[in-house]
Every structure is written in structure tokens, then in C-alpha cells.
Amino acid sequence: MSLRRVTGIAAATLAAAGLAVAGAGTASAETEVPMTRCLGLSPYIVDQPYAPARLFLTQSLPNEGPGKGTLRLHDVASLWFFAGGYQSDVRLDWRNVDNGKTGTLTDTATVGTPGGDSAKFFLDAGPGKYDLTMSAYNKHALWGMPTTSCTGSVTLN
């Protein structure tokens, strides 16, 4: 292998490493938010149950302001993904314990393959501890079924 080729490979490797380090501070990682378990049947009945027990939080970046974050519900799937899955209307009631603000967020997601569509909620009521209560109504073209509620808490910086 020629010295010119080794030098070119080394330069490319260092440039790639530099890009990776430069981009390391631009994204925040998801952290797990434990919840009590929500329980509900799939509207397909003969399916795995709707039973999430956690949300995933992505804190907003410091330049986006304090007390903001996005919660996602990833842990639901249906064995009926080949039929298009089913719709889940998810409700998240929240209360910021530190400043007393409250609210309700809703989102509709398609429950199908694992890692597919997920319900997403954007919290923006200031820094502090949030008490969360989540529930869902799962449906397809013929009927729907409610889930039990589950609770948890999260802290936004």
C-alpha cells in the first residue's frame, strides 16, 4: 500500500471522527420514563394486549428554552399489522407539580409493527416535576375498547 493511500485513508478517518464529535452535542437521547402498566384489549381480541408501561422522553436542547420535552409511546404492537393494525387515541393528562400548570394532550397513532407509528406528546409548561396519567381508546372499523389508566412522573430541566 502506498504512503499516499495510507495518508488519504488516515485523513478520511480523522475527518469522519471530527464530524462525529462535532455532531455529538446536537441531539439529545431518549430516556425511559417508567409508568404503571396500562391494560387494554386490542380491538382484534385475538391479539397481544395493549399494555405499555413506559414512555420515552427527549429533553429539548438548551437553546430551545427550559422546561420543554417530547414524550413518545413506542411499546405497543399488533399481530394484525398485515391488516393495517388499529388506531389508538391516546390521552395524556399532566400536572407540573412545581408551578401548578395542568393540561391534556392527545395523539392518534396506528398500532401495527413494533417500532412503527408512536403517539407523541410535546410538554412545554416550564421546568419541574410532572405527574402524568395516560389512557387510550383502541379501535378499528367495527368497534373500539378503552384501556385502563396508568401513571408516572417525569422531570423537565
Order of alpha helices (4+ residues) and beta strands (2+ residues): alpha-beta-beta-beta-beta-beta-beta-beta-beta-beta
